[in-house]
Amino acid sequence: MDKKLVIPGEFLSDDANLADEGTYVEEGKVFSSVFGIASLKNHVRVVPLSGKYIPRPDDMIIGIITEVSFSNWIVDIRSPYEGLLHISEFPRRIENTDMSKYLKVGDAIITLVTDVDPSMKVELTLNDQKLRQIKEGRIIDVTPSKVPRLIGRSGSMIAMLKNETNCNIFIGQNGRVWVTGKDKDIELAVKAILKIETESHVSGLTDRLTRFLKEEKDKKEKGPGKEHEGKEETRIEEQKEDNTEENVEPAEEEKQQKVQEKAEEKKSGGILDELLGDEK
């Protein structure tokens, strides 16, 4: 069995050379340092099921501007540590007094971690064509440790998501995901992403996700048709009721007419009787 759920301190291997992320070595043996899914194929690595993002150089992430200082933008990167975007790392030359005109508090950016020093000072940049301010679409947060599962082996999972939802999707290493497309397509993509996050530790995820997307699409395709059928049935029922009312009204009128005729006959009969009675 290549994967299993482990707890901190759980023994994983006798070969210390296989130790990787999420593990520690003690007396030549490898143990898990976190609660998560252990991968025991080729190396020993534990992917935590929860936890904060720990920045590393060359990570491409999505950040939110939280403060504008004299020469830096302070950036929330979903980590215990703040990111610093220096004015010199902006794609064009700007004055300190104009910083808020280009990036203000609340703005979202795709940025790159350039350096993390021993004191966990995280330096960022926007000096690359792939890096930019986010001005449209929707941003959602997932557990950072679930990012590899969301991307999939060789990018297979994210490629399928893009094709099936007709959306553009960017996944930051810090667990922020940017989705753009039509509103209905974005909704489907978000549902699928959250499903991957909650079921990432269960085998057969790709097949379940494929079925899920198909079912969701079928619902959308059938929904308008059923609604149309319902309206047609309502119209038919209304027509039936109208016809019934039309049939009832003549019957009532005929009945009332007969009652009036009988009353008149009785009245006429009474007068004749009186006349005959007088003659008698």
C-alpha positions as CSV (number, residue, x, y, z in Angstrom):
1,M,0.0,0.0,0.0
2,D,1.7,3.2,-1.2
3,K,-0.4,5.7,0.8
4,K,-1.9,5.7,4.3
5,L,-3.3,8.1,6.9
6,V,-0.7,8.8,9.6
7,I,-0.5,10.8,12.8
8,P,2.5,12.8,14.2
9,G,5.2,10.5,15.6
10,E,4.1,7.4,13.6
11,F,6.9,5.2,12.4
12,L,7.2,5.1,8.6
13,S,10.6,3.6,7.5
14,D,13.9,2.2,8.6
15,D,15.7,4.0,5.8
16,A,16.6,7.5,6.8
17,N,17.7,8.3,3.2
18,L,14.0,8.1,2.1
19,A,12.9,10.9,4.5
20,D,11.2,13.9,2.7
21,E,8.7,16.6,3.6
22,G,6.4,16.1,6.6
23,T,8.8,13.7,8.3
24,Y,11.7,13.7,10.8
25,V,14.6,11.2,11.4
26,E,15.3,9.8,14.9
27,E,17.9,7.0,15.5
28,G,18.0,6.2,11.8
29,K,14.3,5.8,11.5
30,V,11.7,8.0,9.7
31,F,8.6,9.3,11.5
32,S,5.7,11.5,10.5
33,S,5.9,15.0,11.8
34,V,2.3,15.9,10.9
35,F,-1.2,14.5,10.6
36,G,-1.8,13.6,7.0
37,I,-1.4,11.2,4.1
38,A,1.9,9.4,3.9
39,S,3.4,8.5,0.5
40,L,5.7,5.5,0.7
41,K,6.7,5.1,-2.9
42,N,10.3,5.9,-3.8
43,H,10.5,8.2,-0.8
44,V,8.7,8.9,2.4
45,R,6.6,12.1,2.4
46,V,3.6,13.2,4.4
47,V,1.1,15.7,3.0
48,P,-0.7,17.4,5.8
49,L,-4.5,17.4,5.7
50,S,-4.6,20.9,7.1
51,G,-2.2,23.7,8.0
52,K,-1.0,27.2,7.0
53,Y,1.1,27.9,3.9
54,I,4.8,28.2,4.5
55,P,6.4,30.3,1.7
56,R,9.4,29.2,-0.3
57,P,11.4,30.9,-3.1
58,D,9.9,30.5,-6.6
59,D,6.4,29.9,-5.2
60,M,3.8,31.6,-7.4
61,I,0.9,32.7,-5.2
62,I,-2.1,35.0,-4.9
63,G,-1.8,37.8,-2.4
64,I,-4.1,40.5,-1.1
65,I,-2.8,44.0,-0.4
66,T,-3.4,44.8,3.3
67,E,-1.3,48.0,3.7
68,V,0.6,50.6,1.7
69,S,3.7,51.9,3.5
70,F,6.4,54.3,2.3
71,S,8.1,51.9,-0.1
72,N,6.4,48.6,0.4
73,W,3.0,47.0,-0.2
74,I,2.2,44.7,2.7
75,V,0.6,41.5,1.3
76,D,-1.5,38.8,2.9
77,I,-0.2,35.5,1.5
78,R,-2.3,33.1,3.7
79,S,0.7,32.4,5.9
80,P,1.7,33.3,9.4
81,Y,4.2,35.6,7.7
82,E,3.4,38.7,5.7
83,G,4.7,39.3,2.2
84,L,6.6,42.5,1.2
85,L,6.3,43.9,-2.3
86,H,8.9,46.6,-2.7
87,I,8.2,49.5,-5.0
88,S,11.2,48.5,-7.1
89,E,9.5,45.2,-7.8
90,F,6.6,46.8,-9.5
91,P,6.6,46.4,-13.4
92,R,7.0,50.1,-14.0
93,R,8.8,53.0,-12.3
94,I,6.4,54.9,-10.0
95,E,6.7,57.5,-7.2
96,N,6.2,56.6,-3.6
97,T,3.3,59.0,-3.4
98,D,1.5,57.2,-6.2
99,M,1.7,53.7,-4.9
100,S,-2.0,53.6,-3.9
101,K,-3.0,54.6,-7.4
102,Y,-1.6,51.4,-8.8
103,L,-2.3,48.9,-5.9
104,K,-4.6,49.8,-3.0
105,V,-5.7,47.9,0.1
106,G,-8.0,45.0,-0.9
107,D,-6.5,44.5,-4.4
108,A,-5.5,40.9,-5.4
109,I,-2.3,40.1,-7.2
110,I,-0.5,37.1,-8.7
111,T,3.0,37.4,-7.3
112,L,6.2,35.4,-7.0
113,V,8.2,34.7,-3.8
114,T,11.7,35.8,-4.6
115,D,13.3,35.2,-1.2
116,V,12.6,34.0,2.4
117,D,15.3,34.8,4.9
118,P,15.9,32.9,8.2
119,S,13.7,35.4,10.1
120,M,10.9,34.6,7.6
121,K,10.9,37.9,5.8
122,V,9.1,37.1,2.6
123,E,10.0,39.2,-0.4
124,L,7.7,39.3,-3.5
125,T,7.9,40.6,-7.1
126,L,5.6,41.5,-9.9
127,N,8.4,41.8,-12.4
128,D,7.3,39.0,-14.8
129,Q,4.7,38.8,-17.6
130,K,2.9,36.1,-15.8
131,L,2.5,38.2,-12.7
132,R,-0.3,40.8,-12.5
133,Q,-3.2,42.4,-10.7
134,I,-6.4,40.4,-10.6
135,K,-9.4,42.5,-11.8
136,E,-12.1,40.0,-12.7
137,G,-13.4,36.5,-11.9
138,R,-13.6,34.9,-8.5
139,I,-11.0,33.9,-5.9
140,I,-11.6,31.0,-3.5
141,D,-9.4,29.6,-0.7
142,V,-8.5,25.9,-0.3
143,T,-6.3,24.2,2.1
144,P,-2.7,24.8,0.9
145,S,-1.8,21.1,1.4
146,K,-4.5,20.1,-1.1
147,V,-2.9,22.1,-3.9
148,P,-1.0,19.1,-5.4
149,R,-4.2,17.1,-5.5
150,L,-6.0,19.9,-7.2
151,I,-3.3,20.2,-9.8
152,G,-3.0,16.4,-10.3
153,R,-0.3,14.3,-11.7
154,S,1.4,16.2,-14.5
155,G,-1.4,18.7,-14.3
156,S,-4.1,16.2,-15.3
157,M,-6.7,17.2,-12.7
158,I,-6.5,21.0,-13.4
159,A,-6.5,20.3,-17.2
160,M,-9.7,18.3,-16.9
161,L,-11.4,21.0,-14.8
162,K,-10.6,23.6,-17.4
163,N,-11.9,21.5,-20.2
164,E,-15.1,20.4,-18.4
165,T,-16.0,23.9,-17.0
166,N,-14.8,26.1,-19.9
167,C,-13.0,28.3,-17.3
168,N,-9.5,29.6,-16.9
169,I,-8.1,28.5,-13.5
170,F,-4.9,29.6,-11.8
171,I,-3.9,27.8,-8.6
172,G,-1.5,29.6,-6.2
173,Q,0.8,27.5,-4.1
174,N,-0.7,29.2,-1.0
175,G,-4.1,27.7,-1.7
176,R,-5.8,30.6,-3.4
177,V,-7.5,29.8,-6.7
178,W,-8.5,32.3,-9.3
179,V,-11.3,31.3,-11.7
180,T,-12.6,33.3,-14.7
181,G,-15.3,32.5,-17.2
182,K,-19.1,32.8,-17.5
183,D,-21.0,33.0,-14.2
184,K,-22.6,29.6,-14.6
185,D,-19.3,28.0,-15.5
186,I,-17.5,29.6,-12.6
187,E,-20.2,28.2,-10.2
188,L,-19.6,24.7,-11.6
189,A,-15.8,25.1,-11.3
190,V,-16.0,26.3,-7.7
191,K,-18.2,23.3,-6.8
192,A,-15.8,20.9,-8.4
193,I,-12.8,22.5,-6.7
194,L,-14.4,22.4,-3.2
195,K,-15.3,18.7,-3.9
196,I,-11.7,17.9,-4.7
197,E,-10.6,19.7,-1.4
198,T,-13.0,17.7,0.8
199,E,-12.4,14.3,-0.9
200,S,-8.7,14.6,-1.8
201,H,-7.7,11.8,0.6
202,V,-10.2,9.3,-0.9
203,S,-9.2,7.0,-3.7
204,G,-11.0,7.1,-7.1
205,L,-11.4,10.9,-6.9
206,T,-10.9,11.5,-10.7
207,D,-13.8,9.1,-11.6
208,R,-16.1,10.6,-8.9
209,L,-15.3,14.1,-10.1
210,T,-16.0,13.1,-13.7
211,R,-19.4,11.7,-12.7
212,F,-20.1,14.8,-10.6
213,L,-19.4,17.2,-13.5
214,K,-21.6,15.1,-15.9
215,E,-24.5,15.1,-13.4
216,E,-24.3,18.8,-12.8
217,K,-24.3,19.5,-16.5
218,D,-27.3,17.2,-17.0
219,K,-29.2,19.1,-14.3
220,K,-28.6,22.4,-16.1
221,E,-29.6,21.0,-19.5
222,K,-32.7,19.3,-18.2
223,G,-33.8,22.1,-15.9
224,P,-35.1,24.6,-18.5
225,G,-36.9,21.8,-20.4
226,K,-38.7,20.6,-17.3
227,E,-39.7,24.1,-16.5
228,H,-41.1,24.6,-20.0
229,E,-43.1,21.4,-19.7
230,G,-44.5,22.5,-16.4
231,K,-45.6,25.8,-17.9
232,E,-47.3,23.9,-20.8
233,E,-49.1,21.6,-18.3
234,T,-50.3,24.6,-16.4
235,R,-51.6,26.2,-19.5
236,I,-53.5,23.0,-20.5
237,E,-55.0,22.8,-17.0
238,E,-56.1,26.5,-17.2
239,Q,-57.7,25.8,-20.6
240,K,-59.5,22.8,-19.2
241,E,-60.8,24.9,-16.3
242,D,-61.9,27.6,-18.7
243,N,-63.8,25.1,-20.8
244,T,-65.4,23.6,-17.8
245,E,-66.6,27.0,-16.7
246,E,-68.0,27.7,-20.1
247,N,-69.9,24.4,-20.1
248,V,-71.2,25.0,-16.6
249,E,-72.5,28.5,-17.3
250,P,-74.9,27.5,-20.2
251,A,-76.2,24.6,-18.0
252,E,-76.9,26.9,-15.1
253,E,-78.7,29.4,-17.4
254,E,-80.8,26.6,-18.9
255,K,-81.7,25.3,-15.4
256,Q,-82.7,28.8,-14.3
257,Q,-84.8,29.3,-17.5
258,K,-86.7,26.1,-16.8
259,V,-87.4,27.1,-13.2
260,Q,-88.8,30.4,-14.4
261,E,-91.0,28.7,-17.0
262,K,-92.4,26.4,-14.4
263,A,-93.1,29.3,-12.1
264,E,-94.9,31.1,-14.9
265,E,-96.9,27.9,-15.7
266,K,-98.0,27.7,-12.1
267,K,-98.9,31.3,-12.1
268,S,-100.9,30.9,-15.2
269,G,-102.6,27.8,-13.9
270,G,-103.6,29.6,-10.7
271,I,-105.3,32.4,-12.6
272,L,-107.2,30.0,-14.8
273,D,-108.4,28.1,-11.8
274,E,-109.6,31.2,-10.3
275,L,-111.5,32.2,-13.4
276,L,-113.0,28.7,-13.8
277,G,-113.9,28.7,-10.2
278,D,-115.8,32.0,-10.6
279,E,-117.6,30.6,-13.6
280,K,-118.6,27.5,-11.7
